[in-house]
Amino acid sequence: MAVVLCAAVLFVGLYYVWTRMQMVQIGYEISTLEQKNRQLKKRARELMLEIASLQSPGELEKKASKIGLTLPAMGNVVHVP
């Protein structure tokens, strides 16, 4: 009877330790994922700012002039309704 009681106490103790270790491990994983989430959100904001700056008329005009594009003459512009 004493052996069974000791085995039960040992089993409960090991189960308690295992669950606590799992909680600590999951906590570390959550912390790592939260940090990665913050980094990805920061990168997304940086990319949105870059897109906005690249779509600005001044930036587009500079890039067009670098590759040899020029503004069309007034008579060559066709307005589409």
Secondary structure, 3 states (H helix, E strand, C coil): CHHHHHHHHHHHHHHHHHHHHHHHHHHHHHHHHHHHHHHHHHHHHHHHHHHHHHCCHHHHHHHHHHCCCCCCCHHHCCCCC
